[in-house]
Amino acid sequence: MADQPKVTVIGAGLMGHGIAQRFLAAGHPVNLVDPNLQVLEQAEQQISDIFTLLEQPYDKGDLLSLYTEIQPAVEDAEFVIEAGPEILDVKRDIFSQLARFSSPKCILASNTSAIPISEIAKGILHPQRIVGAHFWNPPHLVRLVEVVQGDETSVTTVEQTIALLDAVGMKSVHVKRDIPGFIGNRLQHAMKREAIAMLEAGVCDAETIDDVVKYGFGQRLAVLGPLEQSDLVGLDLTLRILTTIYPSLDTSSTPQAALVERVETGQLGMKTGGGFRQWTPEAADDVRTRVREHLVAKAKQTTTN
């Protein structure tokens, strides 16, 4: 375990500390970087709490190191993953520093959930070693990582990234074309676009849409992907259904008014008490607890299998 490659995580917030825990659990030395010392100290405790939650042993020892500056944290790293704000200019500034201060053999990955890797890497030194590594929230509970190949990312960089992530227990997939949103978010938000459109058209209320997903086809999504399901029921049936419904599906190229108006009036969801649905603090906590317990159970099941 002592010979595991050193990993540096840039950003200790929502995603960063969970990503760091994944590598620590596999025995990697991890440098965790954040300009805010308070955030770093919170992350250290959050990482310990994750080990407790998953009932995994954790003796930090010398594995975890905390830094407020990038340069000393990346000079001896073999793999760096950026988990900073989802703002292109911020990410480009980080990668400009990473390219200057890291070893020429170090892989530089971004956890961006939607920004094309080629846009982040444009004009940055050594773009062949810049790759996407999109973890899902929370990264310590959700196994999937989308490894995104930018226009100039080398095949070797992709292969080494997938091998490293698979070795720490992740499920890596190769995104061969660098498109906004990659695979998962495009699928997820395509469904969300249709859901908002049906709500806006008065087909049903928000709770009904959520119930249809949770108690209907959502129950099989964890074990049956959409193309797998199409093959299961037959492509002839799939074709007949799509021929009927495609002409009436929403094709909006911008977010619908039902979403924009809520944001503009401060109806932001659970954190404000109302969004598409109304939320008391107790109801919001119940949802968070339900999701967390489900994901923890799945994570423990994966660990023991």
Secondary structure, 3 states (H helix, E strand, C coil): CCCCCCEEEECCCCCHHHHHHHHHHCCCCEEEECCCHHHHHHHHHHHHHHHHHCCCCCCCCCCEEEECCHHHHHCCCCEEEECCCCCHHHHHHHHHHHHHHCCCCCEEEECCCCCCHHHHHCCCCCHHHEEEEEECCCCCCCCEEEEECCCCCCHHHHHHHHHHHHHCCCEEEEECCCCCCCCHHHHHHHHHHHHHHHHHCCCCCHHHHHHHHHHCCHHHHCCCCHHHHHHHHCHHHHHHHHHHHHHHCCCCCCCCHHHHHHHHCCCCECCCCECCCECCHHHHHHHHHHHHHHHHHHHHHHHHC
